[in-house]
Amino acid sequence: MPMFDFVCTSCQHAFEALVRGSAQPACPACSSTAIEKQLSLPAIKTSSTHGQAMAAAKRRDKAQGQERVHAQRQYELSHDD
């Protein structure tokens, strides 16, 4: 997909747009067509970025697991059978 980063020269709004062929996108904030295409940086995957992503995912999963355990415990306490 041809996704590009743009900055509107009228309102300085930064946005991404899918551009097909010679279509000229408009700014979603002010509808101006006075925009500048920006350089997009490629996503880089290295062993260190992979490790950081995995560590962040583990922290997120641990926090969500603790929230589920707490919610289950609160449910059990409030629904005494």
C-alpha positions, 0 to 999 in steps of 0.5 A, a space after each residue: 500500500 502506498 502510504 505517505 506522511 504529509 504536513 499541511 502548509 496551511 495549518 501544520 497538521 501532520 497526517 498519513 494518507 493512502 495515495 493511489 496514482 496521481 491523486 492529491 490528498 487533502 488535509 483532514 483538519 482543514 481540507 487544504 490541498 497545500 501539503 508537503 510530502 515528508 520522508 518516512 522512516 523505515 521500520 527497523 527490526 533488530 535483536 535489541 528492538 525485538 527484545 524491547 518489544 517482547 519485554 513490553 509485551 510481557 509487562 502488559 500481559 502481566 498487568 492485564 493478568 493481575 487486573 483479570 485476577 482482581 476482577 474475578 476476585 471482586 466478582 466472587 466476593 460480590 456474588 456469594 452463593 
